[in-house]
Amino acid sequence: MTPTPVLSPALQDSIKHLYEVFERYPLRRHIEGCPCGCLPSGAAEELHAVPLHDLTAPHLDLFSVKTMTTWGDEVDFKHFLPRLLELIAHDQLSEIEILLGKLTYSQWWSWPDQEYAAVDAFLHTWWEDVLAREDVEDPWGPCVVATVLEGIAQAAHDLTSYLTHWAKIDTPFAVQHLAAFVLSEAESLVQGQLRGAYWTSRTAQAQQVVQWLLDRQQPAWLESAAHTETDASRRERLEMAAYTLSVARS
């Protein structure tokens, strides 16, 4: 089991700010749900079981994918949003792509400035936090950075700032995450695509990522890191990723 990440002070502050900004949205006694029976019996009770800060993934998983479409409205979504984002920061919610897509569904860019800024700050700080984590991923397993970036793309119209920041982090962890991401996408990259199913609805963002990866700077970064890497398996992964990008660029 992957350990729960320890959040940076900056990310903790960002989450605290979310609670402060969205506290004006109350927990309603009754949250309207789809009358067709698609919500299981007792689902509503889960949302009222404990205070907002104490709600867990089992309490909120179903709401996170059904909010505003078949369960509740934007006010309900905003009430639970700080806790939902806190749970994804702790890697405790599944289907984060659907949850972050709810921001686009609700046109969060049209929200009051303070609300938009708080969510935007969280997404950027969360991304920075993930890139700064020690790379302990199984090279043949799911790539955490790929999942997070695909999730952010469901909410963000433009990924330039996220990619630019990645390129500026000159640390072993950041470049190893890049290698893991490239290798997880290798088969699709040679076709100029990304493999995640949720990229199909965000083709402009997917092309931003592909173009960024195929820029000369990213293979050069991987090659430079490989030259100084003393661990054989990590060096091999860096070299494989650089080679993958060279093939994709040709």
Salt bridges, closest charged atoms under 4 A:
GLU20 OE1 - HIS17 ND1 3.58
GLU32 OE1 - HIS30 NE2 3.31
ASP73 OD2 - ARG28 NH1 2.83
GLU74 OE2 - LYS78 NZ 3.48
ASP76 OD2 - ARG28 NH1 3.30
GLU86 OE1 - ARG83 NH1 2.93
ASP91 OD2 - ARG133 NH1 3.20
GLU115 OE2 - ARG24 NH1 3.35
GLU115 OE1 - LYS78 NZ 2.70
ASP120 OD1 - HIS124 ND1 3.49
GLU128 OE2 - HIS165 NE2 3.97
ASP135 OD2 - ARG234 NH1 3.54
ASP135 OD2 - ARG237 NH2 2.27
GLU137 OE1 - HIS177 ND1 3.45
